[in-house]
């Protein structure tokens, strides 16, 4: 498990919807800082938060969060 990295497409999805981190945070019910730390890979969201984000963007969790094997 040490040779894995979790990346995400949140920034790309936000750009496609033309929304800010602040706007996304308000929609999901978290702070802008939480969105920022998830987006930059410094924080791995809970399963519930990952599902909320994926639902907001209308995509599968696996499309929003990608596990890379190193």
mmCIF file of the C-alpha atoms, coordinates in Angstrom:
data_MODEL
# 
_entry.id   MODEL 
# 
loop_
_atom_site.group_PDB 
_atom_site.id 
_atom_site.type_symbol 
_atom_site.label_atom_id 
_atom_site.label_alt_id 
_atom_site.label_comp_id 
_atom_site.label_asym_id 
_atom_site.label_entity_id 
_atom_site.label_seq_id 
_atom_site.pdbx_PDB_ins_code 
_atom_site.Cartn_x 
_atom_site.Cartn_y 
_atom_site.Cartn_z 
_atom_site.occupancy 
_atom_site.B_iso_or_equiv 
_atom_site.pdbx_formal_charge 
_atom_site.auth_seq_id 
_atom_site.auth_comp_id 
_atom_site.auth_asym_id 
_atom_site.auth_atom_id 
_atom_site.pdbx_PDB_model_num 
ATOM 1  C CA . UNK A 1 1  ? 0.000   0.000  0.000   1.00 0.00 ? 1  UNK A CA 1 
ATOM 2  C CA . UNK A 1 2  ? 3.008   2.263  0.366   1.00 0.00 ? 2  UNK A CA 1 
ATOM 3  C CA . UNK A 1 3  ? 3.463   2.397  -3.390  1.00 0.00 ? 3  UNK A CA 1 
ATOM 4  C CA . UNK A 1 4  ? 0.139   4.049  -4.106  1.00 0.00 ? 4  UNK A CA 1 
ATOM 5  C CA . UNK A 1 5  ? -0.857  7.626  -4.717  1.00 0.00 ? 5  UNK A CA 1 
ATOM 6  C CA . UNK A 1 6  ? -4.347  9.094  -4.776  1.00 0.00 ? 6  UNK A CA 1 
ATOM 7  C CA . UNK A 1 7  ? -4.925  11.876 -7.273  1.00 0.00 ? 7  UNK A CA 1 
ATOM 8  C CA . UNK A 1 8  ? -8.136  13.691 -8.113  1.00 0.00 ? 8  UNK A CA 1 
ATOM 9  C CA . UNK A 1 9  ? -9.892  15.640 -10.839 1.00 0.00 ? 9  UNK A CA 1 
ATOM 10 C CA . UNK A 1 10 ? -11.600 18.201 -8.610  1.00 0.00 ? 10 UNK A CA 1 
ATOM 11 C CA . UNK A 1 11 ? -9.819  21.202 -10.126 1.00 0.00 ? 11 UNK A CA 1 
ATOM 12 C CA . UNK A 1 12 ? -10.686 20.004 -13.642 1.00 0.00 ? 12 UNK A CA 1 
ATOM 13 C CA . UNK A 1 13 ? -14.314 19.403 -12.694 1.00 0.00 ? 13 UNK A CA 1 
ATOM 14 C CA . UNK A 1 14 ? -14.541 22.823 -11.026 1.00 0.00 ? 14 UNK A CA 1 
ATOM 15 C CA . UNK A 1 15 ? -13.164 24.454 -14.161 1.00 0.00 ? 15 UNK A CA 1 
ATOM 16 C CA . UNK A 1 16 ? -15.744 22.651 -16.296 1.00 0.00 ? 16 UNK A CA 1 
ATOM 17 C CA . UNK A 1 17 ? -18.530 23.998 -14.040 1.00 0.00 ? 17 UNK A CA 1 
ATOM 18 C CA . UNK A 1 18 ? -16.781 27.364 -13.748 1.00 0.00 ? 18 UNK A CA 1 
ATOM 19 C CA . UNK A 1 19 ? -17.017 27.419 -9.946  1.00 0.00 ? 19 UNK A CA 1 
ATOM 20 C CA . UNK A 1 20 ? -14.556 28.452 -7.246  1.00 0.00 ? 20 UNK A CA 1 
ATOM 21 C CA . UNK A 1 21 ? -13.334 26.376 -4.328  1.00 0.00 ? 21 UNK A CA 1 
ATOM 22 C CA . UNK A 1 22 ? -15.517 28.562 -2.114  1.00 0.00 ? 22 UNK A CA 1 
ATOM 23 C CA . UNK A 1 23 ? -18.635 27.846 -4.194  1.00 0.00 ? 23 UNK A CA 1 
ATOM 24 C CA . UNK A 1 24 ? -17.936 24.103 -4.227  1.00 0.00 ? 24 UNK A CA 1 
ATOM 25 C CA . UNK A 1 25 ? -17.328 24.105 -0.477  1.00 0.00 ? 25 UNK A CA 1 
ATOM 26 C CA . UNK A 1 26 ? -20.671 25.832 0.136   1.00 0.00 ? 26 UNK A CA 1 
ATOM 27 C CA . UNK A 1 27 ? -22.493 23.271 -2.023  1.00 0.00 ? 27 UNK A CA 1 
ATOM 28 C CA . UNK A 1 28 ? -20.872 20.311 -0.249  1.00 0.00 ? 28 UNK A CA 1 
ATOM 29 C CA . UNK A 1 29 ? -21.021 21.753 3.271   1.00 0.00 ? 29 UNK A CA 1 
ATOM 30 C CA . UNK A 1 30 ? -17.295 22.049 4.018   1.00 0.00 ? 30 UNK A CA 1 
ATOM 31 C CA . UNK A 1 31 ? -14.771 24.881 4.157   1.00 0.00 ? 31 UNK A CA 1 
ATOM 32 C CA . UNK A 1 32 ? -12.812 26.242 1.221   1.00 0.00 ? 32 UNK A CA 1 
ATOM 33 C CA . UNK A 1 33 ? -9.656  25.059 2.969   1.00 0.00 ? 33 UNK A CA 1 
ATOM 34 C CA . UNK A 1 34 ? -10.992 21.493 3.000   1.00 0.00 ? 34 UNK A CA 1 
ATOM 35 C CA . UNK A 1 35 ? -11.588 21.634 -0.758  1.00 0.00 ? 35 UNK A CA 1 
ATOM 36 C CA . UNK A 1 36 ? -8.121  23.114 -1.253  1.00 0.00 ? 36 UNK A CA 1 
ATOM 37 C CA . UNK A 1 37 ? -6.359  20.431 0.792   1.00 0.00 ? 37 UNK A CA 1 
ATOM 38 C CA . UNK A 1 38 ? -8.230  17.633 -1.004  1.00 0.00 ? 38 UNK A CA 1 
ATOM 39 C CA . UNK A 1 39 ? -7.578  19.210 -4.406  1.00 0.00 ? 39 UNK A CA 1 
ATOM 40 C CA . UNK A 1 40 ? -3.841  19.513 -3.734  1.00 0.00 ? 40 UNK A CA 1 
ATOM 41 C CA . UNK A 1 41 ? -3.549  15.993 -2.334  1.00 0.00 ? 41 UNK A CA 1 
ATOM 42 C CA . UNK A 1 42 ? -2.639  17.001 1.220   1.00 0.00 ? 42 UNK A CA 1 
ATOM 43 C CA . UNK A 1 43 ? -5.851  15.472 2.628   1.00 0.00 ? 43 UNK A CA 1 
ATOM 44 C CA . UNK A 1 44 ? -7.704  12.298 1.674   1.00 0.00 ? 44 UNK A CA 1 
ATOM 45 C CA . UNK A 1 45 ? -11.457 12.791 2.107   1.00 0.00 ? 45 UNK A CA 1 
ATOM 46 C CA . UNK A 1 46 ? -13.752 10.429 3.952   1.00 0.00 ? 46 UNK A CA 1 
ATOM 47 C CA . UNK A 1 47 ? -15.850 8.061  1.886   1.00 0.00 ? 47 UNK A CA 1 
ATOM 48 C CA . UNK A 1 48 ? -18.928 10.183 2.556   1.00 0.00 ? 48 UNK A CA 1 
ATOM 49 C CA . UNK A 1 49 ? -17.229 13.377 1.401   1.00 0.00 ? 49 UNK A CA 1 
ATOM 50 C CA . UNK A 1 50 ? -15.841 11.653 -1.697  1.00 0.00 ? 50 UNK A CA 1 
ATOM 51 C CA . UNK A 1 51 ? -19.336 10.451 -2.605  1.00 0.00 ? 51 UNK A CA 1 
ATOM 52 C CA . UNK A 1 52 ? -20.819 13.926 -2.039  1.00 0.00 ? 52 UNK A CA 1 
ATOM 53 C CA . UNK A 1 53 ? -18.194 15.472 -4.321  1.00 0.00 ? 53 UNK A CA 1 
ATOM 54 C CA . UNK A 1 54 ? -18.723 12.871 -7.045  1.00 0.00 ? 54 UNK A CA 1 
ATOM 55 C CA . UNK A 1 55 ? -22.502 13.277 -6.877  1.00 0.00 ? 55 UNK A CA 1 
ATOM 56 C CA . UNK A 1 56 ? -22.183 17.046 -7.108  1.00 0.00 ? 56 UNK A CA 1 
ATOM 57 C CA . UNK A 1 57 ? -20.171 16.688 -10.325 1.00 0.00 ? 57 UNK A CA 1 
ATOM 58 C CA . UNK A 1 58 ? -22.426 13.901 -11.627 1.00 0.00 ? 58 UNK A CA 1 
ATOM 59 C CA . UNK A 1 59 ? -19.602 11.385 -12.018 1.00 0.00 ? 59 UNK A CA 1 
ATOM 60 C CA . UNK A 1 60 ? -18.453 8.182  -10.315 1.00 0.00 ? 60 UNK A CA 1 
ATOM 61 C CA . UNK A 1 61 ? -16.097 8.392  -7.345  1.00 0.00 ? 61 UNK A CA 1 
ATOM 62 C CA . UNK A 1 62 ? -13.548 6.413  -9.393  1.00 0.00 ? 62 UNK A CA 1 
ATOM 63 C CA . UNK A 1 63 ? -13.638 9.125  -12.059 1.00 0.00 ? 63 UNK A CA 1 
ATOM 64 C CA . UNK A 1 64 ? -13.035 11.891 -9.518  1.00 0.00 ? 64 UNK A CA 1 
ATOM 65 C CA . UNK A 1 65 ? -10.407 10.083 -7.443  1.00 0.00 ? 65 UNK A CA 1 
ATOM 66 C CA . UNK A 1 66 ? -7.752  7.958  -9.154  1.00 0.00 ? 66 UNK A CA 1 
ATOM 67 C CA . UNK A 1 67 ? -5.528  5.474  -7.313  1.00 0.00 ? 67 UNK A CA 1 
ATOM 68 C CA . UNK A 1 68 ? -2.140  5.220  -8.985  1.00 0.00 ? 68 UNK A CA 1 
ATOM 69 C CA . UNK A 1 69 ? 0.027   2.165  -8.356  1.00 0.00 ? 69 UNK A CA 1 
ATOM 70 C CA . UNK A 1 70 ? 3.718   3.028  -8.269  1.00 0.00 ? 70 UNK A CA 1 
# 
